[in-house]
Amino acid sequence: MGDFSNPFDLFESLFEGMDGRSRQSWDGAMNGEDEYYSLVLNFKEAVFGVEKEIEIRRLEKCGTCDGSGAKPGTKSSRCNTCGGQGRVATQTRTPLGIFQQSMTCSSCNGTGETRTPCSTCSGDGRVRKTKRISLKVPAGVDSGSRLRVRNEGNSGKRGGSPGDLFVVLEVIPDPVLKREDTNILYSCKVSYIDAILGTTIKVPTVDGMVDLKIPSGTQPGSTLVMAKKGVPLLNKKNMRGDQFVRVQVEIPKKLSSDERKLIEELSELSKGKTAAGMR
């Protein structure tokens, strides 16, 4: 199972190789390539985390030649191109002088030896196989997040270290709740009567339906905050964002005669209060 206790595992691969180190050592050992896998999560799986079992195809050590790349029973000989060094030097003449560079020998691929290739792996020393891996996705991930599983990439050559597995996440949006970083956005509709008098409504959250109190006198477009009903912070499950509820006040397009009469009486009462307050 992958270990994601270190948050930097999600991002540190971006800086690999910037120190100039080669994936191949001087003795011909070559580190394995990283493998990538795309995983689709639903909205709540991304919010709260989930355990998934995935199936990947990767290069593993050939069982026929035990990773050597040579046909069993045959002997290797020293490479004539590099003299058994595994590397060759090239020179380039520039206006600043002669530039010399050491490169992996293309004849022996850095082994320093030539051999009869294994018929199973065609001399690569590796064959592609399927493996199932248990993956723990932490709470708070989002589309584009990358999880790193160390040493679960392609096998190295000639004793080289295996590569890593990077799982790239894609999250399916929720049709009702909108996510912005660690916060959740939701819009609700209330009648103008409920906005004036106040009420309690049921609101969907990632935790399920929750009661939300609409205070009396709530204005159209007001935003109410439901604390700690948002998304957990990555690797900090005890800390969560908030849910913001934007209130839309519905004004009826048509009124019955009784409703119009009551509204007109309320209007006259309001005008009377305003006039009294100006005296």
C-alpha positions in Angstrom: 0.0 0.0 0.0 1.3 3.4 -0.8 2.4 5.8 2.0 1.1 9.3 1.6 2.0 10.6 5.1 4.4 13.0 3.6 2.5 15.8 1.7 5.5 16.6 -0.4 5.2 13.2 -2.1 2.4 14.8 -4.1 4.6 17.3 -5.7 8.3 16.6 -5.2 8.6 14.7 -8.5 8.3 18.1 -10.3 11.8 18.8 -9.2 13.5 15.5 -9.9 16.4 15.5 -12.3 17.0 19.3 -11.9 20.3 18.5 -10.1 21.7 17.0 -13.2 21.9 13.4 -12.0 21.4 10.7 -14.6 19.0 7.9 -14.4 21.9 5.6 -15.4 25.0 4.9 -13.3 28.6 4.4 -14.6 28.4 0.7 -14.0 25.6 0.2 -16.5 22.8 0.0 -13.9 19.7 1.9 -15.1 16.9 3.1 -12.9 13.4 2.1 -13.9 11.0 4.6 -15.6 8.1 6.1 -13.6 4.7 4.8 -14.4 1.5 6.9 -14.5 -2.1 5.9 -13.8 -5.3 8.0 -14.1 -7.9 7.4 -11.4 -11.4 8.9 -11.4 -13.1 9.7 -8.1 -16.6 10.9 -7.2 -17.1 14.1 -5.3 -17.4 12.6 -1.8 -14.5 10.2 -2.3 -12.3 13.2 -3.0 -13.6 15.0 0.0 -13.3 12.3 2.6 -10.7 10.0 1.1 -11.1 6.4 0.0 -9.2 3.1 -0.4 -9.0 1.8 -4.0 -7.5 -1.3 -5.6 -6.0 -0.5 -9.0 -4.5 -2.6 -11.7 -1.4 -1.4 -13.5 0.8 -2.7 -16.3 4.5 -2.3 -15.7 7.9 -3.7 -16.6 9.2 -6.3 -14.2 12.4 -8.4 -14.2 12.4 -11.1 -16.8 12.1 -14.6 -15.2 13.8 -16.3 -18.1 17.1 -14.5 -18.0 16.8 -13.2 -14.4 17.0 -9.6 -15.7 20.3 -9.9 -17.4 18.8 -9.6 -20.9 21.1 -12.5 -22.1 19.9 -15.8 -23.5 20.3 -18.5 -20.7 23.4 -20.6 -21.3 25.3 -18.0 -23.4 28.3 -16.0 -22.4 28.9 -12.3 -22.8 31.9 -10.7 -24.4 33.5 -7.3 -24.1 31.9 -4.6 -26.2 34.3 -3.5 -29.0 32.8 0.0 -29.2 33.5 1.1 -25.7 36.1 -1.4 -24.7 34.0 -2.7 -21.8 33.6 0.8 -20.2 29.9 1.1 -21.0 30.5 4.8 -22.1 32.0 6.5 -25.0 33.5 10.0 -25.2 32.6 12.5 -27.9 34.3 15.7 -28.8 32.8 18.9 -30.3 34.9 21.8 -31.5 33.4 25.2 -30.6 34.7 28.8 -30.8 35.5 28.5 -27.1 37.5 25.3 -27.5 36.9 21.6 -27.6 33.9 20.4 -25.6 34.1 16.7 -24.5 31.1 14.7 -23.3 30.7 11.2 -22.0 27.7 9.2 -23.2 26.2 5.8 -22.8 27.5 3.4 -25.4 24.7 2.7 -27.9 26.2 -0.7 -28.8 25.9 -2.3 -25.4 23.5 0.2 -23.8 26.0 0.9 -21.0 26.7 -2.7 -19.9 30.2 -2.9 -21.4 29.3 -6.3 -22.8 27.6 -7.8 -25.9 25.5 -10.9 -25.6 22.9 -13.1 -27.3 19.6 -11.5 -26.3 17.0 -13.4 -24.3 14.1 -14.6 -26.5 11.5 -13.7 -23.8 12.4 -10.1 -23.2 14.4 -9.4 -26.5 17.4 -8.5 -24.4 15.7 -5.8 -22.3 15.8 -7.8 -19.1 12.2 -6.9 -18.4 8.8 -8.0 -19.4 5.4 -6.2 -19.0 3.2 -7.7 -16.3 -0.1 -6.8 -14.5 -0.1 -6.0 -10.8 -2.9 -5.0 -8.4 -2.0 -2.3 -5.9 -4.0 -1.2 -2.8 -4.1 2.6 -2.8 -5.1 4.9 0.0 -6.4 8.3 -1.3 -6.2 11.0 1.5 -9.1 13.3 2.3 -9.1 16.7 0.5 -7.6 15.8 -2.9 -8.9 17.5 -6.0 -8.6 17.1 -9.8 -5.0 17.3 -10.8 -3.7 16.0 -7.5 -0.9 13.4 -7.9 -0.2 10.6 -5.4 3.2 8.9 -5.4 3.7 5.3 -4.6 7.4 4.7 -4.3 9.2 1.8 -6.1 6.0 0.7 -7.8 7.0 1.9 -11.2 8.9 0.0 -13.9 11.8 -2.3 -12.8 15.3 -1.0 -13.2 17.9 -2.6 -15.5 21.0 -4.5 -14.3 20.4 -3.8 -10.7 19.0 -0.3 -11.1 16.3 1.0 -8.7 12.7 0.7 -9.7 10.7 3.8 -10.7 7.7 5.2 -8.9 4.1 5.1 -9.6 2.2 8.4 -10.0 -1.6 8.3 -9.7 -3.2 11.3 -11.3 -6.6 12.1 -9.9 -9.8 13.3 -11.7 -12.8 14.3 -9.6 -16.3 14.2 -11.0 -18.1 17.4 -10.0 -21.2 17.3 -7.8 -24.4 18.5 -9.6 -25.5 20.6 -6.5 -22.5 21.4 -4.4 -19.7 23.5 -5.9 -16.2 23.3 -4.6 -13.7 26.2 -4.3 -10.5 25.0 -2.7 -11.6 23.7 0.8 -15.0 25.6 0.8 -18.3 24.4 -0.6 -20.8 26.8 -2.3 -24.6 26.2 -2.5 -27.5 28.4 -3.5 -31.0 28.0 -1.9 -34.4 29.6 -2.6 -36.8 30.9 0.0 -40.1 32.8 -0.4 -40.3 36.5 0.4 -42.5 35.6 3.4 -39.8 33.3 4.8 -37.1 35.9 4.2 -39.2 38.5 6.1 -40.3 36.3 9.0 -37.4 33.8 9.1 -37.5 30.0 8.8 -35.5 26.8 9.0 -34.8 24.8 5.8 -33.0 21.6 4.9 -29.7 22.1 3.1 -27.5 19.4 1.4 -23.9 19.2 2.6 -21.1 16.6 2.1 -22.2 15.2 5.5 -25.9 14.9 4.4 -29.0 17.1 4.9 -28.6 19.7 7.7 -31.0 22.2 9.1 -30.1 25.8 8.3 -31.8 28.8 10.1 -32.8 31.6 7.8 -32.9 34.7 10.1 -35.8 37.1 9.8 -35.1 40.0 7.5 -32.7 38.1 5.3 -31.9 40.2 2.2 -31.8 38.8 -1.3 -28.3 37.6 -2.2 -27.2 37.2 1.4 -24.6 34.6 2.2 -24.9 32.4 5.3 -21.9 30.5 6.6 -22.1 26.9 7.8 -18.8 26.5 9.7 -16.7 23.4 9.2 -19.0 21.9 6.6 -16.5 22.1 3.8 -13.6 20.0 2.6 -10.9 18.7 5.0 -7.5 20.2 4.5 -5.1 17.8 2.8 -3.3 15.6 5.5 -5.2 17.6 8.2 -8.5 15.7 8.6 -9.4 17.6 11.7 -9.4 21.0 9.9 -12.2 21.7 7.4 -13.4 24.6 5.2 -16.9 26.1 5.4 -20.0 25.8 3.3 -21.4 29.1 2.1 -25.1 29.3 1.3 -26.3 32.1 -1.0 -30.0 32.9 -0.4 -32.2 33.7 -3.3 -35.5 35.3 -2.4 -38.4 34.4 -4.7 -40.8 37.2 -5.5 -44.1 35.9 -6.9 -45.1 37.1 -10.3 -48.8 36.8 -9.6 -50.8 37.4 -6.4 -54.3 36.4 -5.5 -56.8 39.1 -4.6 -56.4 38.3 -0.9 -52.6 38.3 -1.1 -52.6 41.6 -2.9 -55.0 43.1 -0.3 -52.7 42.0 2.6 -49.6 43.3 0.8 -51.3 46.7 0.2 -52.3 46.8 3.9 -48.7 46.1 4.9 -47.5 48.8 2.5 -49.9 51.4 4.0 -48.7 50.3 7.5 -45.1 50.7 6.4 -45.8 54.2 5.0 -47.5 55.2 8.2 -44.4 54.1 10.2 -42.1 56.1 7.9 -44.2 59.2 8.2 -44.4 59.0 11.9 -40.6 58.6 12.1 -40.1 61.8 10.1 -42.1 64.0 12.6 
